[in-house]
């Protein structure tokens, strides 16, 4: 082989090596570019996924806030109507707890929470139906309560009327059952036992005699009674002497003196009662009153005159 041929072959080999190197470089550049392109695409895909997750997470938080408000509205309304709010309160607390986490949730977490919120919509629909039912019940209860109040008011009015009638009847019965003294006779008895009625003088008056009988009364109960006699002077002072059997009795919450007292067993037989009182001194001239009392009431009166 000549020197020229050797040079040509060497040149050819060099060119082949260059070509191979260029090809290899081109391939490397292409592979590097493809890799860079893939890396860019992957980064873009991940960025897009992150952005989408952030958007979905933000939307989920908005749904959590909205659902919490919806539950608050139902809770207040049902509580006002007197219904059971225990289940609603638990769900509301769970929503608030989930909202406070505010974490970067995965797509799976977001999907689960959205499904859970969707299930709460059914619960809200059920509670809306409960609210309608509770309102109807409250309207009925209000109507029944109004009727009961009206009935109660009418009953109370009737009771008041009945009490008034009963009170009036009791008063009438008490008045009707009150003993009454009739045929009252006031006489002066002298030292020889002779009696003079209505008008007399001191010399004719050794003892004062008051007699009467108890009027017929079929309503009054039988039993022991106290009868008090007051003799009042012309200046309306009660004549009394403790040493001769006088004393005090109560009338309308006040204490009064009586001249003479006698008890007897009432049996509705028009019993006759007689009282004697010896003053021991002269009576002043004028008109005297005799009043008879029993069981806190005046049951008779009469007068006599000293000349």
C-alpha positions as CSV (number, residue, x, y, z in Angstrom):
1,X,0.0,0.0,0.0
2,X,1.3,3.3,-1.1
3,X,1.8,6.3,1.2
4,X,-1.1,8.1,-0.5
5,X,-3.5,5.2,0.0
6,X,-2.6,5.1,3.7
7,X,-3.3,8.8,4.0
8,X,-6.7,8.4,2.3
9,X,-7.8,5.5,4.6
10,X,-6.7,7.4,7.7
11,X,-8.6,10.5,6.6
12,X,-11.7,8.3,6.0
13,X,-11.4,6.8,9.4
14,X,-11.1,10.2,11.0
15,X,-14.2,11.4,9.2
16,X,-16.1,8.4,10.3
17,X,-15.1,9.0,13.9
18,X,-16.2,12.6,13.6
19,X,-19.5,11.6,12.2
20,X,-20.1,9.0,14.9
21,X,-19.2,11.6,17.5
22,X,-21.6,14.1,16.0
23,X,-24.3,11.5,15.9
24,X,-23.6,10.6,19.5
25,X,-23.7,14.3,20.5
26,X,-26.9,14.8,18.6
27,X,-28.4,11.8,20.3
28,X,-27.2,13.1,23.7
29,X,-28.6,16.6,23.0
30,X,-31.9,15.1,21.9
31,X,-32.1,12.9,25.0
32,X,-31.2,15.8,27.2
33,X,-33.8,18.0,25.5
34,X,-36.4,15.2,25.8
35,X,-35.6,14.8,29.5
36,X,-35.8,18.5,30.1
37,X,-39.1,18.6,28.3
38,X,-40.4,15.6,30.3
39,X,-39.2,17.2,33.5
40,X,-41.0,20.5,32.6
41,X,-44.1,18.6,31.7
42,X,-44.0,16.7,35.0
43,X,-43.5,19.9,37.0
44,X,-46.3,21.5,35.1
45,X,-48.6,18.5,35.8
46,X,-47.7,18.5,39.5
47,X,-48.2,22.3,39.7
48,X,-51.5,21.9,38.1
49,X,-52.5,19.1,40.4
50,X,-51.4,21.2,43.4
51,X,-53.4,24.2,42.1
52,X,-56.5,22.0,41.5
53,X,-56.2,20.5,45.0
54,X,-55.8,23.9,46.5
55,X,-58.9,25.1,44.6
56,X,-60.9,22.0,45.7
57,X,-59.7,22.4,49.3
58,X,-60.8,26.0,49.3
59,X,-64.1,25.0,47.8
60,X,-64.4,22.3,50.5
61,X,-63.8,24.8,53.3
62,X,-66.5,27.1,51.8
63,X,-68.9,24.1,51.9
64,X,-67.9,23.4,55.5
65,X,-68.6,27.0,56.5
66,X,-71.9,27.1,54.6
67,X,-73.1,23.8,56.0
68,X,-72.2,24.9,59.6
69,X,-74.4,28.0,59.1
70,X,-77.2,25.8,57.8
71,X,-77.0,23.6,60.9
72,X,-76.9,26.7,63.2
73,X,-80.2,27.9,61.6
74,X,-81.9,24.6,62.1
75,X,-80.6,24.2,65.6
76,X,-82.0,27.7,66.7
77,X,-85.4,27.1,65.0
78,X,-85.8,23.5,66.4
79,X,-84.7,24.6,69.9
80,X,-87.2,27.5,69.7
81,X,-90.0,25.1,68.8
82,X,-89.0,22.7,71.6
83,X,-87.5,19.9,69.5
84,X,-84.5,17.7,70.0
85,X,-81.3,19.3,68.7
86,X,-78.7,16.8,70.1
87,X,-77.9,15.1,66.7
88,X,-77.6,18.5,64.9
89,X,-75.3,19.9,67.6
90,X,-72.9,16.9,67.2
91,X,-72.8,17.3,63.4
92,X,-72.2,21.0,63.8
93,X,-69.3,20.4,66.2
94,X,-67.8,17.9,63.8
95,X,-68.0,20.4,60.9
96,X,-66.3,23.1,63.0
97,X,-63.6,20.7,64.1
98,X,-62.9,19.7,60.4
99,X,-62.9,23.3,59.3
100,X,-60.3,24.3,62.0
101,X,-57.8,21.7,60.7
102,X,-57.6,23.7,57.4
103,X,-54.9,21.3,56.1
104,X,-53.7,20.4,52.6
105,X,-56.0,17.5,52.1
106,X,-55.4,14.9,49.5
107,X,-57.8,14.3,46.6
108,X,-59.1,11.2,48.5
109,X,-59.7,13.2,51.7
110,X,-61.5,15.9,49.8
111,X,-63.7,13.3,48.0
112,X,-64.6,11.7,51.3
113,X,-65.5,15.0,53.0
114,X,-67.6,16.1,50.1
115,X,-69.5,12.8,50.2
116,X,-70.0,13.3,53.9
117,X,-71.3,16.8,53.4
118,X,-73.7,15.5,50.7
119,X,-75.0,13.0,53.3
120,X,-75.7,15.9,55.7
121,X,-77.9,17.5,53.1
122,X,-80.3,14.6,53.6
123,X,-80.2,15.2,57.3
124,X,-81.1,18.8,56.8
125,X,-84.0,17.9,54.6
126,X,-85.3,15.6,57.4
127,X,-84.9,18.4,60.0
128,X,-86.7,20.8,57.7
129,X,-89.6,18.3,57.7
130,X,-89.3,18.1,61.5
131,X,-89.5,21.9,61.7
132,X,-92.7,21.9,59.6
133,X,-94.2,19.3,61.9
134,X,-93.1,21.1,65.1
135,X,-94.6,24.3,63.9
136,X,-97.9,22.5,63.2
137,X,-97.7,21.0,66.7
138,X,-97.0,24.4,68.3
139,X,-99.9,26.0,66.5
140,X,-102.2,23.2,67.8
141,X,-100.7,23.4,71.3
142,X,-101.2,27.2,71.2
143,X,-104.8,26.8,70.2
144,X,-105.4,24.1,72.8
145,X,-103.6,26.3,75.4
146,X,-105.7,29.3,74.5
147,X,-108.8,27.2,74.8
148,X,-107.5,25.9,78.2
149,X,-106.8,29.4,79.3
150,X,-110.2,30.5,78.2
151,X,-111.8,27.5,80.0
152,X,-109.6,28.2,83.1
153,X,-110.6,31.8,83.1
154,X,-114.3,30.8,82.8
155,X,-113.9,28.3,85.6
156,X,-112.1,30.8,87.8
157,X,-114.9,33.3,87.1
158,X,-117.5,30.7,88.0
159,X,-115.5,29.8,91.1
160,X,-115.4,33.5,92.1
161,X,-119.2,33.7,91.5
162,X,-119.7,30.5,93.4
163,X,-117.5,31.7,96.3
164,X,-119.5,34.9,96.4
165,X,-122.8,33.0,96.4
166,X,-121.4,30.6,99.0
167,X,-120.2,33.6,101.1
168,X,-123.5,35.3,100.7
169,X,-125.3,32.0,101.6
170,X,-123.0,31.5,104.6
171,X,-123.8,35.0,105.7
172,X,-127.5,34.3,105.3
173,X,-127.2,31.0,107.1
174,X,-125.2,32.7,109.9
175,X,-127.8,35.4,110.2
176,X,-130.6,32.9,110.1
177,X,-129.0,30.7,112.7
178,X,-128.4,33.7,115.0
179,X,-130.5,33.5,118.2
180,X,-133.0,36.3,118.8
181,X,-134.4,37.6,122.1
182,X,-138.1,38.4,122.0
183,X,-140.8,39.6,124.4
184,X,-138.1,41.5,126.4
185,X,-139.5,42.9,129.7
186,X,-137.6,45.2,132.0
187,X,-139.1,45.6,135.4
188,X,-138.3,47.2,138.8
189,X,-138.7,44.8,141.8
190,X,-139.2,46.5,145.1
191,X,-138.3,45.1,148.6
192,X,-141.7,43.4,148.9
193,X,-141.3,41.7,145.5
194,X,-143.8,43.9,143.6
195,X,-142.9,44.6,140.0
196,X,-143.4,47.7,137.9
197,X,-142.5,47.8,134.2
198,X,-141.1,50.5,131.8
199,X,-141.2,53.5,134.1
200,X,-140.4,53.7,137.8
201,X,-138.6,55.6,140.5
202,X,-135.6,54.7,142.6
203,X,-137.7,53.9,145.7
204,X,-139.5,51.3,143.6
205,X,-136.2,49.7,142.4
206,X,-134.6,47.3,144.8
207,X,-133.5,44.9,142.0
208,X,-133.6,45.3,138.2
209,X,-135.3,42.4,136.4
210,X,-134.8,41.6,132.7
211,X,-136.7,38.7,131.2
212,X,-137.2,37.4,127.6
213,X,-137.5,34.2,125.7
214,X,-135.4,32.9,122.8
215,X,-137.3,33.0,119.5
216,X,-138.0,29.9,117.5
217,X,-135.0,29.0,115.2
218,X,-134.9,25.7,113.4
219,X,-131.6,26.4,111.7
220,X,-129.5,27.1,114.8
221,X,-127.7,24.1,116.2
222,X,-128.6,22.9,119.7
223,X,-126.0,23.4,122.4
224,X,-124.6,25.5,125.1
225,X,-124.9,29.3,124.7
226,X,-123.7,32.3,126.7
227,X,-126.1,35.3,126.9
228,X,-124.8,38.7,128.0
229,X,-126.9,41.6,129.2
230,X,-125.7,45.2,129.2
231,X,-127.5,47.9,131.1
232,X,-126.4,51.3,129.8
233,X,-127.0,54.6,131.7
234,X,-128.4,57.7,130.0
235,X,-124.8,58.7,129.3
236,X,-124.3,55.3,127.6
237,X,-121.9,53.9,130.2
238,X,-122.3,50.2,131.0
239,X,-123.5,49.6,134.6
240,X,-121.4,46.8,136.1
241,X,-120.0,45.4,139.3
242,X,-117.4,42.6,139.2
243,X,-118.4,41.6,142.7
244,X,-121.9,41.0,141.6
245,X,-121.1,38.8,138.6
246,X,-120.3,41.4,135.9
247,X,-117.3,41.0,133.6
248,X,-116.2,41.4,130.0
249,X,-116.9,39.8,126.7
250,X,-115.5,40.2,123.2
251,X,-117.4,41.8,120.3
252,X,-115.9,42.6,116.9
253,X,-112.4,42.2,118.2
254,X,-113.0,44.6,121.1
255,X,-113.6,43.9,124.8
256,X,-116.8,45.3,126.5
257,X,-118.2,45.1,130.0
258,X,-121.5,43.3,130.6
259,X,-123.8,43.8,133.5
260,X,-125.0,40.2,133.9
261,X,-124.3,36.9,132.2
262,X,-126.1,33.5,132.0
263,X,-125.5,30.4,130.0
264,X,-128.1,27.8,128.9
265,X,-128.5,24.9,126.6
266,X,-130.4,25.9,123.5
267,X,-132.9,23.4,122.3
268,X,-135.3,25.6,120.3
269,X,-138.2,25.5,122.8
270,X,-138.5,29.2,123.2
271,X,-136.8,29.0,126.5
272,X,-137.4,31.8,129.0
273,X,-134.4,33.6,130.6
274,X,-134.5,36.0,133.6
275,X,-131.7,38.2,134.9
276,X,-131.6,40.1,138.2
277,X,-129.2,42.9,139.0
278,X,-129.0,44.8,142.3
279,X,-127.1,48.0,141.9
280,X,-126.8,49.0,145.5
281,X,-127.2,52.7,144.8
282,X,-129.7,55.0,143.2
283,X,-130.0,55.3,139.5
284,X,-129.7,58.6,137.8
285,X,-132.9,59.9,136.2
286,X,-133.2,59.3,132.5
287,X,-133.7,56.7,129.8
288,X,-131.7,53.5,130.1
289,X,-130.9,50.9,127.4
290,X,-130.8,47.2,127.8
291,X,-128.9,45.3,125.2
292,X,-128.7,41.5,124.9
293,X,-125.7,39.7,123.1
294,X,-124.9,36.1,122.1
295,X,-122.1,34.6,120.0
296,X,-120.7,38.0,119.1
297,X,-123.9,39.6,118.0
298,X,-126.6,41.8,119.5
299,X,-129.8,39.7,119.6
300,X,-132.2,42.1,121.2
301,X,-132.7,45.5,123.0
302,X,-135.2,47.4,125.1
303,X,-135.4,50.6,127.3
304,X,-136.7,51.7,130.6
305,X,-137.0,55.1,132.3
306,X,-136.1,56.3,135.8
307,X,-138.1,59.3,137.0
